[in-house]
Amino acid sequence: MSAILRRSLAIPEEIRPDVAEVVERTRNQAQFNLQDLSYIFQVYNRYLAPPDEPQDMNCSGCRTRVIGWLRTAVDEWKQNGIVNG
C-alpha cells in the first residue's frame, strides 16, 4: 500500500465518493469554482494536513499540492476498488 493511499484512508469512507466526484469533475479545469476549491481544501485540511500546518487556498503552491495529492489519492482509490471509477 502506497503512502498516499494509506494516508488518504483518514478521509471518512462516507465522503470519499463526494471527494472523488469533485476531483474527477475538476480534473481538466484550469480554474476551479470557489465551491469546489473550498470543499477540496476543507477535506484536505480537516483530515490530512497537520493541525498546525493547514494549506491556504489562496496560495498557488498550496493549490498545486492539495489538488495533485487528492488526484493521486482518487486514482489509487479507483485502482484499489475503494471508490467506483
ROGUMI-532204 format. One record per atom (N, C-alpha, C): atom name; residue in three letters; x, y, z; residue number from 0. Coordinates in Angstrom, 3 decimals. Example, Ala and Ser with C-alpha at 12.3 -4.5 7.8 and 13.67 -1.06 7.14 Angstrom:
<rs>
<r 'N' 'Ala' <13.190 -5.690 7.800> 0>;
<r 'CA' 'Ala' <12.300 -4.500 7.800> 0>;
<r 'C' 'Ala' <13.200 -3.300 7.800> 0>;
<r 'N' 'Ser' <12.850 -2.250 7.080> 1>;
<r 'CA' 'Ser' <13.670 -1.060 7.140> 1>;
<r 'C' 'Ser' <12.900 0.030 7.870> 1>;
</rs>
This chain:
<rs>
<r 'N' 'Met' <0.849 -1.178 0.000> 0>;
<r 'CA' 'Met' <0.000 0.000 0.000> 0>;
<r 'C' 'Met' <0.894 1.240 0.000> 0>;
<r 'N' 'Ser' <0.611 2.147 -0.922> 1>;
<r 'CA' 'Ser' <1.418 3.358 -1.019> 1>;
<r 'C' 'Ser' <1.159 4.281 0.172> 1>;
<r 'N' 'Ala' <2.087 5.188 0.398> 2>;
<r 'CA' 'Ala' <1.947 6.150 1.489> 2>;
<r 'C' 'Ala' <0.729 7.050 1.274> 2>;
<r 'N' 'Ile' <0.498 7.447 0.019> 3>;
<r 'CA' 'Ile' <-0.663 8.304 -0.263> 3>;
<r 'C' 'Ile' <-1.954 7.538 0.007> 3>;
<r 'N' 'Leu' <-2.034 6.307 -0.455> 4>;
<r 'CA' 'Leu' <-3.257 5.529 -0.221> 4>;
<r 'C' 'Leu' <-3.478 5.343 1.276> 4>;
<r 'N' 'Arg' <-2.448 4.966 2.000> 5>;
<r 'CA' 'Arg' <-2.580 4.735 3.444> 5>;
<r 'C' 'Arg' <-3.046 6.018 4.142> 5>;
<r 'N' 'Arg' <-2.430 7.135 3.814> 6>;
<r 'CA' 'Arg' <-2.797 8.409 4.453> 6>;
<r 'C' 'Arg' <-4.191 8.855 4.048> 6>;
<r 'N' 'Ser' <-4.567 8.595 2.780> 7>;
<r 'CA' 'Ser' <-5.880 9.046 2.295> 7>;
<r 'C' 'Ser' <-7.031 8.334 2.987> 7>;
<r 'N' 'Leu' <-6.757 7.197 3.607> 8>;
<r 'CA' 'Leu' <-7.821 6.468 4.303> 8>;
<r 'C' 'Leu' <-8.271 7.183 5.569> 8>;
<r 'N' 'Ala' <-7.597 8.283 5.932> 9>;
<r 'CA' 'Ala' <-8.059 9.134 7.032> 9>;
<r 'C' 'Ala' <-9.320 9.903 6.633> 9>;
<r 'N' 'Ile' <-9.550 10.014 5.323> 10>;
<r 'CA' 'Ile' <-10.781 10.649 4.849> 10>;
<r 'C' 'Ile' <-11.910 9.651 5.084> 10>;
<r 'N' 'Pro' <-12.959 10.056 5.782> 11>;
<r 'CA' 'Pro' <-14.036 9.112 6.110> 11>;
<r 'C' 'Pro' <-14.637 8.445 4.867> 11>;
<r 'N' 'Glu' <-14.913 7.185 5.014> 12>;
<r 'CA' 'Glu' <-15.447 6.384 3.914> 12>;
<r 'C' 'Glu' <-16.703 6.993 3.309> 12>;
<r 'N' 'Glu' <-17.548 7.597 4.136> 13>;
<r 'CA' 'Glu' <-18.821 8.124 3.640> 13>;
<r 'C' 'Glu' <-18.669 9.355 2.750> 13>;
<r 'N' 'Ile' <-17.541 10.081 2.843> 14>;
<r 'CA' 'Ile' <-17.382 11.244 1.973> 14>;
<r 'C' 'Ile' <-16.424 10.982 0.801> 14>;
<r 'N' 'Arg' <-15.777 9.833 0.766> 15>;
<r 'CA' 'Arg' <-14.847 9.536 -0.334> 15>;
<r 'C' 'Arg' <-15.510 9.627 -1.707> 15>;
<r 'N' 'Pro' <-16.743 9.120 -1.890> 16>;
<r 'CA' 'Pro' <-17.370 9.274 -3.213> 16>;
<r 'C' 'Pro' <-17.554 10.744 -3.607> 16>;
<r 'N' 'Asp' <-17.888 11.597 -2.648> 17>;
<r 'CA' 'Asp' <-18.044 13.029 -2.936> 17>;
<r 'C' 'Asp' <-16.699 13.659 -3.306> 17>;
<r 'N' 'Val' <-15.660 13.299 -2.573> 18>;
<r 'CA' 'Val' <-14.324 13.817 -2.873> 18>;
<r 'C' 'Val' <-13.925 13.381 -4.277> 18>;
<r 'N' 'Ala' <-14.124 12.104 -4.577> 19>;
<r 'CA' 'Ala' <-13.769 11.580 -5.900> 19>;
<r 'C' 'Ala' <-14.550 12.296 -6.998> 19>;
<r 'N' 'Glu' <-15.823 12.565 -6.754> 20>;
<r 'CA' 'Glu' <-16.655 13.230 -7.764> 20>;
<r 'C' 'Glu' <-16.136 14.635 -8.045> 20>;
<r 'N' 'Val' <-15.799 15.386 -7.010> 21>;
<r 'CA' 'Val' <-15.285 16.745 -7.203> 21>;
<r 'C' 'Val' <-13.928 16.705 -7.904> 21>;
<r 'N' 'Val' <-13.055 15.808 -7.481> 22>;
<r 'CA' 'Val' <-11.734 15.707 -8.102> 22>;
<r 'C' 'Val' <-11.863 15.343 -9.579> 22>;
<r 'N' 'Glu' <-12.720 14.398 -9.904> 23>;
<r 'CA' 'Glu' <-12.891 13.994 -11.305> 23>;
<r 'C' 'Glu' <-13.537 15.099 -12.139> 23>;
<r 'N' 'Arg' <-14.538 15.763 -11.573> 24>;
<r 'CA' 'Arg' <-15.230 16.827 -12.298> 24>;
<r 'C' 'Arg' <-14.284 17.985 -12.631> 24>;
<r 'N' 'Thr' <-13.329 18.222 -11.762> 25>;
<r 'CA' 'Thr' <-12.432 19.367 -11.942> 25>;
<r 'C' 'Thr' <-11.084 18.975 -12.544> 25>;
<r 'N' 'Arg' <-10.898 17.717 -12.884> 26>;
<r 'CA' 'Arg' <-9.591 17.217 -13.322> 26>;
<r 'C' 'Arg' <-8.994 18.016 -14.483> 26>;
<r 'N' 'Asn' <-9.792 18.415 -15.450> 27>;
<r 'CA' 'Asn' <-9.269 19.116 -16.628> 27>;
<r 'C' 'Asn' <-9.527 20.619 -16.594> 27>;
<r 'N' 'Gln' <-9.841 21.142 -15.443> 28>;
<r 'CA' 'Gln' <-10.104 22.570 -15.323> 28>;
<r 'C' 'Gln' <-8.854 23.309 -14.869> 28>;
<r 'N' 'Ala' <-8.604 24.442 -15.475> 29>;
<r 'CA' 'Ala' <-7.506 25.302 -15.022> 29>;
<r 'C' 'Ala' <-7.998 26.207 -13.894> 29>;
<r 'N' 'Gln' <-9.259 26.615 -13.983> 30>;
<r 'CA' 'Gln' <-9.867 27.461 -12.959> 30>;
<r 'C' 'Gln' <-10.978 26.676 -12.267> 30>;
<r 'N' 'Phe' <-10.928 26.620 -10.955> 31>;
<r 'CA' 'Phe' <-11.943 25.930 -10.171> 31>;
<r 'C' 'Phe' <-12.969 26.937 -9.692> 31>;
<r 'N' 'Asn' <-14.225 26.487 -9.569> 32>;
<r 'CA' 'Asn' <-15.174 27.393 -8.939> 32>;
<r 'C' 'Asn' <-14.888 27.383 -7.437> 32>;
<r 'N' 'Leu' <-15.278 28.432 -6.777> 33>;
<r 'CA' 'Leu' <-14.956 28.608 -5.359> 33>;
<r 'C' 'Leu' <-15.523 27.487 -4.496> 33>;
<r 'N' 'Gln' <-16.711 27.003 -4.816> 34>;
<r 'CA' 'Gln' <-17.335 25.942 -4.028> 34>;
<r 'C' 'Gln' <-16.498 24.660 -4.082> 34>;
<r 'N' 'Asp' <-16.065 24.253 -5.274> 35>;
<r 'CA' 'Asp' <-15.255 23.035 -5.401> 35>;
<r 'C' 'Asp' <-13.904 23.197 -4.709> 35>;
<r 'N' 'Leu' <-13.253 24.318 -4.937> 36>;
<r 'CA' 'Leu' <-11.940 24.548 -4.341> 36>;
<r 'C' 'Leu' <-12.037 24.582 -2.820> 36>;
<r 'N' 'Ser' <-13.051 25.238 -2.313> 37>;
<r 'CA' 'Ser' <-13.256 25.312 -0.870> 37>;
<r 'C' 'Ser' <-13.480 23.917 -0.284> 37>;
<r 'N' 'Tyr' <-14.279 23.101 -0.946> 38>;
<r 'CA' 'Tyr' <-14.551 21.738 -0.465> 38>;
<r 'C' 'Tyr' <-13.266 20.913 -0.420> 38>;
<r 'N' 'Ile' <-12.473 20.977 -1.493> 39>;
<r 'CA' 'Ile' <-11.228 20.220 -1.563> 39>;
<r 'C' 'Ile' <-10.306 20.621 -0.407> 39>;
<r 'N' 'Phe' <-10.189 21.914 -0.148> 40>;
<r 'CA' 'Phe' <-9.317 22.379 0.933> 40>;
<r 'C' 'Phe' <-9.873 22.027 2.308> 40>;
<r 'N' 'Gln' <-11.185 22.082 2.467> 41>;
<r 'CA' 'Gln' <-11.772 21.704 3.751> 41>;
<r 'C' 'Gln' <-11.450 20.250 4.063> 41>;
<r 'N' 'Val' <-11.623 19.383 3.090> 42>;
<r 'CA' 'Val' <-11.331 17.958 3.293> 42>;
<r 'C' 'Val' <-9.851 17.769 3.606> 42>;
<r 'N' 'Tyr' <-8.994 18.352 2.790> 43>;
<r 'CA' 'Tyr' <-7.552 18.177 2.982> 43>;
<r 'C' 'Tyr' <-7.123 18.686 4.366> 43>;
<r 'N' 'Asn' <-7.537 19.895 4.708> 44>;
<r 'CA' 'Asn' <-7.111 20.473 5.987> 44>;
<r 'C' 'Asn' <-7.711 19.752 7.182> 44>;
<r 'N' 'Arg' <-8.909 19.240 7.047> 45>;
<r 'CA' 'Arg' <-9.557 18.559 8.179> 45>;
<r 'C' 'Arg' <-8.974 17.170 8.428> 45>;
<r 'N' 'Tyr' <-8.703 16.427 7.365> 46>;
<r 'CA' 'Tyr' <-8.330 15.021 7.527> 46>;
<r 'C' 'Tyr' <-6.862 14.703 7.230> 46>;
<r 'N' 'Leu' <-6.156 15.571 6.512> 47>;
<r 'CA' 'Leu' <-4.819 15.198 6.052> 47>;
<r 'C' 'Leu' <-3.700 16.127 6.513> 47>;
<r 'N' 'Ala' <-3.955 17.416 6.558> 48>;
<r 'CA' 'Ala' <-2.905 18.370 6.924> 48>;
<r 'C' 'Ala' <-2.602 18.276 8.419> 48>;
<r 'N' 'Pro' <-1.341 18.461 8.791> 49>;
<r 'CA' 'Pro' <-1.032 18.550 10.221> 49>;
<r 'C' 'Pro' <-1.822 19.715 10.827> 49>;
<r 'N' 'Pro' <-2.303 19.564 12.056> 50>;
<r 'CA' 'Pro' <-3.158 20.594 12.667> 50>;
<r 'C' 'Pro' <-2.546 21.993 12.666> 50>;
<r 'N' 'Asp' <-1.251 22.082 12.781> 51>;
<r 'CA' 'Asp' <-0.609 23.389 12.834> 51>;
<r 'C' 'Asp' <-0.089 23.853 11.468> 51>;
<r 'N' 'Glu' <-0.440 23.110 10.395> 52>;
<r 'CA' 'Glu' <0.029 23.461 9.057> 52>;
<r 'C' 'Glu' <-1.076 23.361 8.006> 52>;
<r 'N' 'Pro' <-2.212 24.053 8.202> 53>;
<r 'CA' 'Pro' <-3.252 23.982 7.169> 53>;
<r 'C' 'Pro' <-2.771 24.617 5.872> 53>;
<r 'N' 'Gln' <-3.263 24.102 4.776> 54>;
<r 'CA' 'Gln' <-2.923 24.645 3.468> 54>;
<r 'C' 'Gln' <-3.839 25.826 3.170> 54>;
<r 'N' 'Asp' <-3.296 26.845 2.535> 55>;
<r 'CA' 'Asp' <-4.012 28.088 2.245> 55>;
<r 'C' 'Asp' <-4.538 28.066 0.809> 55>;
<r 'N' 'Met' <-5.828 28.160 0.657> 56>;
<r 'CA' 'Met' <-6.479 28.118 -0.647> 56>;
<r 'C' 'Met' <-6.011 29.259 -1.562> 56>;
<r 'N' 'Asn' <-5.506 30.348 -1.002> 57>;
<r 'CA' 'Asn' <-5.064 31.493 -1.798> 57>;
<r 'C' 'Asn' <-3.613 31.385 -2.265> 57>;
<r 'N' 'Cys' <-2.927 30.345 -1.832> 58>;
<r 'CA' 'Cys' <-1.520 30.126 -2.184> 58>;
<r 'C' 'Cys' <-1.464 29.181 -3.386> 58>;
<r 'N' 'Ser' <-0.843 29.632 -4.486> 59>;
<r 'CA' 'Ser' <-0.819 28.799 -5.694> 59>;
<r 'C' 'Ser' <-0.056 27.493 -5.475> 59>;
<r 'N' 'Gly' <1.020 27.539 -4.704> 60>;
<r 'CA' 'Gly' <1.759 26.313 -4.404> 60>;
<r 'C' 'Gly' <0.922 25.335 -3.586> 60>;
<r 'N' 'Cys' <0.150 25.862 -2.648> 61>;
<r 'CA' 'Cys' <-0.736 25.023 -1.832> 61>;
<r 'C' 'Cys' <-1.818 24.394 -2.701> 61>;
<r 'N' 'Arg' <-2.378 25.178 -3.617> 62>;
<r 'CA' 'Arg' <-3.401 24.628 -4.520> 62>;
<r 'C' 'Arg' <-2.821 23.485 -5.345> 62>;
<r 'N' 'Thr' <-1.618 23.683 -5.877> 63>;
<r 'CA' 'Thr' <-0.971 22.640 -6.662> 63>;
<r 'C' 'Thr' <-0.765 21.390 -5.819> 63>;
<r 'N' 'Arg' <-0.279 21.555 -4.601> 64>;
<r 'CA' 'Arg' <-0.010 20.431 -3.699> 64>;
<r 'C' 'Arg' <-1.292 19.684 -3.348> 64>;
<r 'N' 'Val' <-2.304 20.392 -2.901> 65>;
<r 'CA' 'Val' <-3.544 19.767 -2.436> 65>;
<r 'C' 'Val' <-4.276 19.081 -3.586> 65>;
<r 'N' 'Ile' <-4.425 19.760 -4.701> 66>;
<r 'CA' 'Ile' <-5.147 19.197 -5.838> 66>;
<r 'C' 'Ile' <-4.391 17.995 -6.392> 66>;
<r 'N' 'Gly' <-3.081 18.113 -6.545> 67>;
<r 'CA' 'Gly' <-2.282 16.993 -7.039> 67>;
<r 'C' 'Gly' <-2.334 15.794 -6.110> 67>;
<r 'N' 'Trp' <-2.261 16.052 -4.826> 68>;
<r 'CA' 'Trp' <-2.286 14.977 -3.844> 68>;
<r 'C' 'Trp' <-3.634 14.245 -3.892> 68>;
<r 'N' 'Leu' <-4.724 15.015 -3.910> 69>;
<r 'CA' 'Leu' <-6.044 14.377 -3.926> 69>;
<r 'C' 'Leu' <-6.312 13.675 -5.255> 69>;
<r 'N' 'Arg' <-5.806 14.186 -6.364> 70>;
<r 'CA' 'Arg' <-5.953 13.480 -7.642> 70>;
<r 'C' 'Arg' <-5.270 12.119 -7.579> 70>;
<r 'N' 'Thr' <-4.073 12.090 -7.011> 71>;
<r 'CA' 'Thr' <-3.363 10.822 -6.873> 71>;
<r 'C' 'Thr' <-4.118 9.881 -5.942> 71>;
<r 'N' 'Ala' <-4.628 10.400 -4.838> 72>;
<r 'CA' 'Ala' <-5.386 9.572 -3.896> 72>;
<r 'C' 'Ala' <-6.618 8.969 -4.573> 72>;
<r 'N' 'Val' <-7.353 9.778 -5.330> 73>;
<r 'CA' 'Val' <-8.552 9.282 -6.010> 73>;
<r 'C' 'Val' <-8.176 8.225 -7.047> 73>;
<r 'N' 'Asp' <-7.093 8.430 -7.772> 74>;
<r 'CA' 'Asp' <-6.637 7.417 -8.728> 74>;
<r 'C' 'Asp' <-6.344 6.097 -8.013> 74>;
<r 'N' 'Glu' <-5.703 6.183 -6.866> 75>;
<r 'CA' 'Glu' <-5.390 4.969 -6.109> 75>;
<r 'C' 'Glu' <-6.643 4.341 -5.512> 75>;
<r 'N' 'Trp' <-7.602 5.158 -5.096> 76>;
<r 'CA' 'Trp' <-8.871 4.603 -4.617> 76>;
<r 'C' 'Trp' <-9.530 3.779 -5.708> 76>;
<r 'N' 'Lys' <-9.530 4.318 -6.915> 77>;
<r 'CA' 'Lys' <-10.147 3.607 -8.046> 77>;
<r 'C' 'Lys' <-9.410 2.310 -8.341> 77>;
<r 'N' 'Gln' <-8.091 2.356 -8.373> 78>;
<r 'CA' 'Gln' <-7.295 1.168 -8.655> 78>;
<r 'C' 'Gln' <-7.494 0.074 -7.611> 78>;
<r 'N' 'Asn' <-7.807 0.470 -6.385> 79>;
<r 'CA' 'Asn' <-7.965 -0.481 -5.305> 79>;
<r 'C' 'Asn' <-9.422 -0.759 -4.946> 79>;
<r 'N' 'Gly' <-10.353 -0.289 -5.773> 80>;
<r 'CA' 'Gly' <-11.766 -0.565 -5.542> 80>;
<r 'C' 'Gly' <-12.373 0.133 -4.338> 80>;
<r 'N' 'Ile' <-11.741 1.200 -3.886> 81>;
<r 'CA' 'Ile' <-12.253 1.933 -2.724> 81>;
<r 'C' 'Ile' <-13.423 2.829 -3.132> 81>;
<r 'N' 'Val' <-13.341 3.395 -4.321> 82>;
<r 'CA' 'Val' <-14.468 4.110 -4.923> 82>;
<r 'C' 'Val' <-14.628 3.578 -6.344> 82>;
<r 'N' 'Asn' <-15.817 3.712 -6.871> 83>;
<r 'CA' 'Asn' <-16.057 3.262 -8.249> 83>;
<r 'C' 'Asn' <-15.477 4.275 -9.215> 83>;
<r 'N' 'Gly' <-15.006 3.756 -10.313> 84>;
<r 'CA' 'Gly' <-14.438 4.672 -11.281> 84>;
<r 'C' 'Gly' <-14.586 4.126 -12.598> 84>;
</rs>
